[in-house]
Every structure is written in C-alpha cells, then in structure tokens.
Amino acid sequence: MPSIEYSPIALEDLQRIRDNISAIWGEAAAKIILKKITSDISRLKQHPVSGVDLGKIIDVQTDYRYLFSEKNYVFYYLEFDKVRIAI
C-alpha cells in the first residue's frame, strides 16, 4: 500500500482552505470540511489511480491525476510506493 506525501504547497493550500472556511462559516465547519478532504486523500492509499487522469482532460501527456473533494481539486501523482499530493 502506498504512503501519502504532501508537498509544502499542498499543506499551505489546506491551511488556506481551513482559514477561509473558518472565517466565513466558523471553526466547526472548517474541521468538518478539512476532515472530508483529508479522508478523500487517504483513500488514495488503497485506490491510487481512482482520480481522473489529467492528461485526458488537457490533452497533454502528464503523470498527474486529480480528484474533486468539497469544491476543491486535489492534484497528485504516483511515484513508486508514494502518492504525492502536489496541490
């Protein structure tokens, strides 16, 4: 089973999402939404190719895939035994 690794930019994006949601709808809503996003990302451990192949959408060869979670796109790619979350 592959491990999940977040890029520094991905971690910053998650923090920004949390801050924005917290400012508008409160801390409780931010926790719920971040938990859903991180749960969706965690499912990539068992199903790493479950996201959409980005190359099929943009018509350019790429190793990136994406999934849509709570109105946010999560871009990632597979590297050996890791799922690397890019943004």
Secondary structure by P-SEA (a helix, b strand, c coil): cbbbbbcaaaaaaaaaaaaaaaacccaaaaaaaaaaaaaaaaaccccccccccccccccccccbbbbbcccbbbbbbbccccccccc
